[in-house]
Amino acid sequence: MYDGIKGFRDFYPGEMAARRATTDTIEDAARRYGFREIGTPALERAAMWTDKSGDEIVEELYAFEDQGGRHVALTPELTPTVARMVVAKQQELSKPIKWFSTRPFWRYEQVQQGRQREFYQTNVDIFGSSEPEADAEILAWAADALTDLGLTEEHFEFRISHRDILGGVLESYEADVETTEAIRAVDKSGKISTAEYHDLLAEAGLTYDQAAEFDDLIAGGDLEAVESFADTERVTAAVENLRNVLAAAEDFGAREHCTISLETARGLDYYTGVVFECFDSTGEVSRSIFGGGRYDNLIESFGGQPTPAVGVAPGHATLSLLCQRAGVWPEEAVTTDYYVLQVGDTRAEAARITRELRERGHVVETDVAGRSFGAQLDYADSINAETVVIVGEQDLANDEVTIKDMETGDQVQTAVEEFPGDLEHPTLEDFA
C-alpha cells in the first residue's frame, strides 16, 4: 500500500464534479470577455526563476536535472511562461493579447489551509494595453466570475492599490530606503504584529518614527493625504491612474466590489502599477482568495519589445473555501440522466437505447458487470440516476420497456419503438 505525497491531493468523482462545475463557470466568464484559452508546459528551465530571484529560490521549487543535463523546474506560476510565449511570437500576435488557462502548479512550501504543494489556478491576462480599461476589465471579469458562482458583494471584496503610490511615498523619505524590501514588509503587514512590521520597515531603511508615520499614512487609505505628503510626479501619476481604473471599473460594473487599500502591495517584484487582492468580506477565510495586478516590464525583461500587461490568477483551493463559506459550493455528487437496466438477454436493445440517449447529449450508464436486477437498481441509485429504463425479456416479448422515475418510484410501460423516439429528454411524464 502506497501513501499519497504530502501536499498532493486526490479528487474523487463527487468532489471533482464540484470542481469541474466551478472551473467551467469561471472559464465561461473568461470566454464571454474574449479571452482565448492556451495550453502551457508543466516543465520549464529553472533559470526562468533563478535569474530573477537568485539560486535560493530553488528551495521553493520542484527543481532537478533532467536526463539531458538541463536544470528544470515544475512551474510554480504561469506569468514567466506566458511572457516567454508572448516574446516567441510577439510580431505575429494581434494586440491586445487576451489569454486564459486553468492548470496545476507546484511549489515546495508549508502545507496549510488553502495552500497545497500542487495547486490549481485559472490565469487571465491582457498583454499590449496600458489603458485603465484593461485593468478594469480584469477586475470586471473577476467580479463576474465570482457572481456567476453565486457569490455577491456581501461575500467578497477587491482591495486595490498602486505600487507606485507605495514606492513614491517611500522615496519621499530622505533616508536610503530599500523600496522593494519595504513593499514586501507592507505585503506581510496583515499577518504580523505592528512591532514586527515596523522592525521590517526599519530594516528596509526607515527610522522607527518614519515607520510609524508611513504605517498611519498608508493605513488611512486617503489618496489626497498621500498626494499632499509625497508631492511628486510619480505619486500624482499613480493616484490619477488608480482613480481612472476605478472610474472604468464603475462603468464595467465592478466598482461596488472595490475598496481602496494602500496596504495591499503584492509581494512579487514584477508588479508595476495597480495591484489588488480578493478577500472574504467576513474574514472567515483568513487569507486572500486571489490577487493580480499590472506588470508592464516583464515581457521586456524576457527579451521582448516593451509590452504592458495586467492579469489575475484565482487559486481554486482558496476559491472553494470562499464558496463553501458562502454556501454556494456545488453539491459534491455525481449525476446521471439515465441508467439502462438489463434483465436477461437484452443487450442489443439496451445498447440501442443507450446509444440514442447518449447521441442526445445525456449522461447514460448501462450494465457492464452482469449484475442482478436488484444490484443494478442499487447502482443506479448510487449514481443519482434520474430515470431508469428497464429493458427486460418479458417486456420485450410484449414490445415494451419500463420507465422508472427514481425520485418518486413511479414507473410506466411504453412501446419499445417509442423510446426515446423523437424526444430530446424523455421522462416518465412523457409516457404516463
C-alpha positions as CSV (number, residue, x, y, z in Angstrom):
1,M,0.0,0.0,0.0
2,Y,1.4,3.4,-1.0
3,D,0.6,6.7,0.7
4,G,0.0,9.9,-1.2
5,I,2.7,12.6,-1.1
6,K,2.1,15.4,1.4
7,G,0.7,18.5,-0.3
8,F,-0.7,16.5,-3.3
9,R,-4.4,15.7,-3.2
10,D,-6.7,13.1,-4.7
11,F,-10.1,14.2,-6.0
12,Y,-12.8,11.5,-6.1
13,P,-15.8,11.9,-8.5
14,G,-18.1,13.8,-6.2
15,E,-15.6,16.5,-5.3
16,M,-14.3,16.5,-8.9
17,A,-17.8,17.2,-10.2
18,A,-18.0,20.3,-8.0
19,R,-14.5,21.4,-9.0
20,R,-15.4,20.9,-12.7
21,A,-18.6,22.9,-12.4
22,T,-16.7,25.7,-10.7
23,T,-13.9,25.7,-13.3
24,D,-16.4,25.7,-16.2
25,T,-18.2,28.7,-14.7
26,I,-15.2,30.9,-14.4
27,E,-13.8,29.8,-17.8
28,D,-17.2,30.5,-19.4
29,A,-16.9,34.1,-18.0
30,A,-13.5,34.4,-19.5
31,R,-14.7,33.3,-22.9
32,R,-17.5,35.9,-22.8
33,Y,-14.9,38.6,-22.4
34,G,-13.0,37.3,-25.4
35,F,-10.1,35.7,-23.5
36,R,-8.7,32.7,-25.6
37,E,-7.6,29.5,-24.0
38,I,-3.9,28.5,-24.1
39,G,-2.0,25.4,-23.1
40,T,1.3,25.6,-21.3
41,P,4.0,23.1,-20.3
42,A,4.5,21.8,-16.7
43,L,8.3,21.9,-17.1
44,E,10.4,25.0,-17.7
45,R,14.1,25.9,-17.4
46,A,14.8,26.7,-13.7
47,A,16.8,29.8,-14.9
48,M,13.4,31.5,-15.6
49,W,13.2,31.9,-11.8
50,T,16.8,31.8,-10.6
51,D,17.9,34.5,-12.9
52,K,15.4,36.9,-11.4
53,S,15.2,35.7,-7.8
54,G,18.6,34.1,-7.1
55,D,19.6,30.5,-6.6
56,E,17.9,30.4,-3.2
57,I,14.5,30.3,-4.9
58,V,15.3,26.6,-5.8
59,E,14.4,25.7,-2.3
60,E,10.8,26.7,-3.0
61,L,10.7,24.8,-6.3
62,Y,10.4,21.2,-7.5
63,A,13.7,21.6,-9.4
64,F,16.0,18.9,-10.7
65,E,18.4,18.0,-13.5
66,D,16.8,16.0,-16.3
67,Q,18.4,13.2,-18.3
68,G,19.7,15.7,-20.8
69,G,21.6,17.6,-18.1
70,R,19.2,20.6,-18.1
71,H,18.3,22.3,-14.8
72,V,14.5,22.3,-14.9
73,A,11.6,23.0,-12.6
74,L,7.9,22.2,-12.4
75,T,6.3,25.6,-12.9
76,P,5.3,27.4,-9.7
77,E,3.4,30.1,-11.5
78,L,2.3,30.9,-15.1
79,T,3.4,34.5,-15.6
80,P,7.0,33.8,-16.8
81,T,5.7,31.1,-19.1
82,V,3.2,33.3,-20.8
83,A,5.8,36.0,-21.0
84,R,8.1,33.6,-22.8
85,M,5.2,32.7,-25.2
86,V,4.5,36.3,-26.0
87,V,8.1,37.0,-26.7
88,A,8.4,34.0,-29.0
89,K,5.6,35.2,-31.3
90,Q,5.3,38.9,-30.4
91,Q,5.2,40.2,-34.0
92,E,2.5,37.7,-35.1
93,L,0.1,38.1,-32.3
94,S,-2.8,40.6,-32.5
95,K,-2.9,43.2,-29.7
96,P,-4.2,43.2,-27.1
97,I,-3.4,39.6,-26.4
98,K,-6.1,38.1,-24.1
99,W,-5.3,34.7,-22.8
100,F,-6.6,32.3,-20.1
101,S,-5.8,28.8,-18.8
102,T,-6.6,26.5,-15.9
103,R,-3.9,24.1,-14.8
104,P,-1.8,22.8,-11.9
105,F,1.3,24.4,-10.4
106,W,3.9,23.2,-7.9
107,R,5.7,24.9,-5.0
108,Y,7.6,23.2,-2.2
109,E,6.2,25.1,0.7
110,Q,4.5,24.6,4.0
111,V,1.1,22.9,3.6
112,Q,-1.8,24.9,5.3
113,Q,-5.4,25.8,4.8
114,G,-6.0,26.7,1.2
115,R,-2.4,26.0,0.2
116,Q,-1.1,22.7,-1.2
117,R,2.2,21.9,-2.9
118,E,0.3,21.0,-6.0
119,F,-2.4,23.6,-6.6
120,Y,-4.7,24.8,-9.4
121,Q,-5.2,28.3,-10.8
122,T,-7.1,30.0,-13.6
123,N,-4.8,32.6,-15.1
124,V,-6.3,35.5,-17.0
125,D,-4.1,38.1,-18.7
126,I,-4.1,41.0,-21.1
127,F,-0.9,42.0,-23.0
128,G,-0.5,45.1,-25.1
129,S,-2.6,47.7,-23.4
130,S,-1.6,50.3,-20.7
131,E,-5.0,51.8,-20.6
132,P,-7.0,51.9,-17.3
133,E,-9.8,50.0,-19.2
134,A,-7.5,46.9,-19.3
135,D,-7.1,46.8,-15.5
136,A,-10.8,47.4,-15.1
137,E,-11.7,44.6,-17.5
138,I,-9.6,42.2,-15.4
139,L,-11.5,43.4,-12.3
140,A,-14.8,43.1,-14.1
141,W,-14.1,39.6,-15.3
142,A,-13.1,38.5,-11.8
143,A,-16.3,40.1,-10.3
144,D,-18.5,38.4,-13.0
145,A,-16.8,35.0,-12.5
146,L,-17.5,35.2,-8.7
147,T,-21.0,36.3,-9.1
148,D,-21.6,33.6,-11.7
149,L,-20.6,31.2,-8.9
150,G,-23.4,32.6,-6.8
151,L,-21.4,35.0,-4.7
152,T,-22.4,38.6,-4.0
153,E,-20.9,41.8,-2.7
154,E,-21.7,40.5,0.8
155,H,-19.3,37.6,0.2
156,F,-16.2,39.2,-1.3
157,E,-14.3,42.5,-1.9
158,F,-11.4,43.6,-4.0
159,R,-8.7,45.6,-2.1
160,I,-7.0,47.7,-4.6
161,S,-3.8,49.8,-4.6
162,H,-1.0,51.0,-6.8
163,R,2.7,50.0,-6.4
164,D,3.9,53.5,-7.4
165,I,2.0,55.1,-4.6
166,L,3.9,52.9,-2.1
167,G,7.2,53.4,-3.9
168,G,6.7,57.1,-4.3
169,V,5.9,57.6,-0.6
170,L,8.9,55.6,0.4
171,E,11.2,57.6,-1.9
172,S,9.9,60.8,-0.4
173,Y,11.9,60.0,2.8
174,E,15.4,61.3,2.7
175,A,16.7,58.0,4.2
176,D,18.3,55.4,2.0
177,V,15.3,53.1,1.8
178,E,15.3,49.7,0.1
179,T,11.9,50.2,-1.6
180,T,11.5,46.6,-2.6
181,E,12.1,45.3,0.9
182,A,9.8,47.9,2.3
183,I,7.0,46.9,0.0
184,R,7.5,43.3,0.9
185,A,7.1,44.4,4.5
186,V,3.8,46.1,3.6
187,D,2.7,42.9,1.9
188,K,3.3,41.0,5.2
189,S,1.8,43.6,7.5
190,G,-1.6,42.0,7.9
191,K,0.0,38.7,9.0
192,I,2.4,40.1,11.7
193,S,2.2,42.4,14.7
194,T,2.7,46.1,14.4
195,A,6.1,45.9,16.2
196,E,7.3,43.2,13.7
197,Y,6.0,45.3,10.8
198,H,7.9,48.4,12.0
199,D,11.0,46.3,12.5
200,L,10.9,45.2,8.9
201,L,10.4,48.8,7.7
202,A,13.4,49.8,9.9
203,E,15.5,47.0,8.3
204,A,14.5,48.5,4.9
205,G,15.9,51.9,5.9
206,L,13.2,53.9,7.7
207,T,13.6,55.2,11.2
208,Y,11.0,53.9,13.7
209,D,9.3,57.3,13.7
210,Q,9.2,57.2,10.0
211,A,7.9,53.6,10.0
212,A,5.0,54.7,12.3
213,E,4.3,57.7,10.2
214,F,4.3,55.6,7.0
215,D,2.1,53.0,8.6
216,D,-0.5,55.6,9.6
217,L,-0.5,57.2,6.2
218,I,-0.9,54.0,4.2
219,A,-3.4,52.5,6.6
220,G,-5.6,55.6,6.2
221,G,-6.2,54.9,2.5
222,D,-6.7,58.6,1.8
223,L,-5.4,59.4,-1.7
224,E,-5.5,63.2,-1.1
225,A,-3.4,62.8,2.1
226,V,-0.9,60.6,0.2
227,E,-0.6,63.2,-2.6
228,S,-0.1,66.0,0.0
229,F,2.5,64.0,1.9
230,A,4.5,62.9,-1.2
231,D,4.1,65.7,-3.7
232,T,6.0,64.0,-6.6
233,E,5.1,63.3,-10.2
234,R,5.3,59.6,-9.5
235,V,2.7,59.6,-6.7
236,T,0.5,62.1,-8.5
237,A,0.5,59.9,-11.7
238,A,-0.1,56.8,-9.7
239,V,-3.1,58.3,-7.8
240,E,-4.6,59.5,-11.1
241,N,-4.1,56.1,-12.7
242,L,-5.8,54.4,-9.7
243,R,-8.7,56.8,-9.9
244,N,-9.0,56.2,-13.6
245,V,-9.1,52.4,-13.2
246,L,-11.8,52.7,-10.5
247,A,-13.8,55.0,-12.8
248,A,-13.6,52.4,-15.6
249,A,-14.5,49.7,-13.1
250,E,-17.6,51.7,-12.3
251,D,-18.7,51.7,-15.9
252,F,-17.8,48.0,-16.3
253,G,-19.9,47.1,-13.2
254,A,-17.2,46.1,-10.8
255,R,-16.7,49.3,-8.7
256,E,-19.0,48.1,-6.0
257,H,-16.6,45.3,-5.2
258,C,-13.5,47.6,-5.0
259,T,-12.1,49.1,-1.8
260,I,-9.0,51.4,-1.8
261,S,-6.4,49.6,0.4
262,L,-2.9,51.0,0.2
263,E,-1.7,48.2,2.4
264,T,-2.3,45.9,-0.5
265,A,1.1,45.5,-2.0
266,R,1.5,42.1,-3.6
267,G,5.0,40.7,-2.8
268,L,6.2,39.8,-6.3
269,D,8.9,42.1,-7.7
270,Y,7.4,42.3,-11.2
271,Y,4.3,44.3,-10.3
272,T,4.5,47.9,-11.6
273,G,1.1,49.6,-11.2
274,V,-2.4,48.8,-10.0
275,V,-2.5,45.7,-7.7
276,F,-5.4,44.1,-6.0
277,E,-6.4,41.1,-3.8
278,C,-9.7,39.4,-3.3
279,F,-10.8,38.8,0.3
280,D,-13.7,37.1,2.0
281,S,-15.8,40.0,3.3
282,T,-16.5,38.3,6.6
283,G,-12.8,37.5,7.3
284,E,-13.7,33.8,7.9
285,V,-11.3,32.8,5.2
286,S,-8.2,34.2,6.8
287,R,-6.0,34.7,3.7
288,S,-6.6,36.3,0.3
289,I,-8.6,34.4,-2.1
290,F,-6.5,35.5,-5.1
291,G,-4.7,38.6,-6.4
292,G,-3.4,40.2,-9.5
293,G,-2.2,43.4,-11.0
294,R,-0.1,45.2,-13.7
295,Y,3.3,44.0,-14.7
296,D,4.4,46.3,-17.6
297,N,8.2,45.4,-17.6
298,L,8.1,41.6,-17.6
299,I,7.9,41.0,-21.4
300,E,10.9,43.3,-22.0
301,S,12.9,41.5,-19.2
302,F,12.3,38.3,-21.2
303,G,13.9,39.8,-24.3
304,G,10.7,41.1,-25.9
305,Q,9.6,44.5,-27.1
306,P,8.1,46.7,-24.3
307,T,4.6,45.4,-23.7
308,P,2.3,46.5,-20.9
309,A,0.4,43.6,-19.2
310,V,-2.1,43.1,-16.5
311,G,-3.6,39.8,-15.1
312,V,-5.1,37.9,-12.3
313,A,-4.9,34.2,-11.1
314,P,-7.7,32.8,-8.9
315,G,-6.5,29.8,-6.9
316,H,-9.1,27.1,-6.8
317,A,-8.3,25.9,-3.2
318,T,-9.0,29.3,-1.6
319,L,-11.9,29.9,-4.0
320,S,-13.5,26.7,-2.9
321,L,-13.1,27.8,0.8
322,L,-14.9,31.1,0.0
323,C,-17.7,29.3,-1.9
324,Q,-18.2,26.8,0.9
325,R,-18.3,29.5,3.5
326,A,-20.9,31.4,1.4
327,G,-22.9,28.2,0.9
328,V,-22.6,28.2,-2.9
329,W,-20.2,25.4,-3.5
330,P,-21.7,22.9,-5.9
331,E,-23.0,19.7,-4.5
332,E,-20.2,17.1,-4.3
333,A,-22.1,14.3,-6.1
334,V,-22.2,12.6,-9.4
335,T,-25.3,12.9,-11.5
336,T,-26.7,10.6,-14.2
337,D,-29.6,11.3,-16.6
338,Y,-30.4,7.6,-17.4
339,Y,-29.5,4.1,-16.3
340,V,-30.5,1.5,-18.8
341,L,-31.1,-1.7,-16.8
342,Q,-30.9,-5.1,-18.5
343,V,-32.8,-8.2,-17.4
344,G,-31.9,-11.4,-19.3
345,D,-30.6,-11.5,-22.9
346,T,-31.5,-7.9,-23.9
347,R,-28.0,-6.4,-24.6
348,A,-28.8,-5.4,-28.2
349,E,-31.9,-3.4,-27.4
350,A,-30.4,-1.9,-24.3
351,A,-27.4,-0.8,-26.3
352,R,-29.6,0.8,-28.9
353,I,-31.4,2.8,-26.3
354,T,-28.2,3.7,-24.6
355,R,-26.6,4.9,-27.9
356,E,-29.6,7.0,-28.8
357,L,-29.8,8.7,-25.4
358,R,-26.0,9.5,-25.5
359,E,-26.4,10.9,-29.0
360,R,-28.8,13.5,-27.5
361,G,-26.0,14.6,-25.1
362,H,-27.2,12.8,-22.0
363,V,-25.1,11.0,-19.3
364,V,-26.1,7.4,-19.6
365,E,-24.9,4.2,-18.0
366,T,-25.8,0.6,-18.5
367,D,-24.7,-2.7,-17.0
368,V,-21.2,-3.9,-17.9
369,A,-20.8,-6.3,-15.0
370,G,-23.5,-8.9,-15.4
371,R,-25.3,-7.9,-12.2
372,S,-28.7,-8.9,-10.9
373,F,-31.8,-6.7,-11.3
374,G,-31.5,-5.5,-7.6
375,A,-27.8,-4.8,-7.8
376,Q,-28.3,-2.8,-11.0
377,L,-31.1,-0.8,-9.3
378,D,-28.9,-0.1,-6.3
379,Y,-26.1,1.1,-8.5
380,A,-28.5,3.4,-10.4
381,D,-29.5,4.9,-7.1
382,S,-25.8,5.3,-6.1
383,I,-25.0,7.3,-9.2
384,N,-28.1,9.5,-8.7
385,A,-29.8,8.3,-11.9
386,E,-32.8,10.5,-12.7
387,T,-34.5,7.8,-14.9
388,V,-34.1,4.1,-15.2
389,V,-35.1,2.4,-18.4
390,I,-35.7,-1.3,-17.7
391,V,-35.1,-3.5,-20.7
392,G,-36.4,-7.0,-19.7
393,E,-37.0,-10.1,-21.7
394,Q,-40.7,-10.3,-20.7
395,D,-41.3,-6.6,-21.5
396,L,-39.5,-7.0,-24.9
397,A,-41.7,-10.0,-25.6
398,N,-44.6,-7.5,-25.5
399,D,-42.6,-4.9,-27.4
400,E,-42.3,-2.7,-24.3
401,V,-39.8,-1.2,-21.9
402,T,-40.4,0.2,-18.4
403,I,-39.6,3.8,-17.5
404,K,-38.9,4.4,-13.8
405,D,-38.6,7.8,-12.1
406,M,-36.1,7.3,-9.4
407,E,-37.2,10.2,-7.2
408,T,-40.9,9.2,-7.0
409,G,-40.5,5.5,-7.6
410,D,-43.3,5.6,-10.2
411,Q,-42.9,3.6,-13.3
412,V,-44.8,3.0,-16.6
413,Q,-44.6,0.8,-19.6
414,T,-44.3,2.1,-23.1
415,A,-43.8,0.7,-26.6
416,V,-40.1,0.0,-27.2
417,E,-40.1,1.7,-30.6
418,E,-41.3,4.9,-29.0
419,F,-38.4,5.2,-26.6
420,P,-36.6,7.5,-26.9
421,G,-38.4,8.3,-30.2
422,D,-38.1,12.0,-31.2
423,L,-37.9,13.3,-27.6
424,E,-34.8,15.1,-26.6
425,H,-35.1,14.3,-22.9
426,P,-37.8,11.7,-22.4
427,T,-39.0,11.1,-18.8
428,L,-41.8,9.1,-17.2
429,E,-44.2,12.1,-17.6
430,D,-44.0,11.8,-21.4
431,F,-45.5,8.3,-21.3
432,A,-47.7,8.4,-18.2
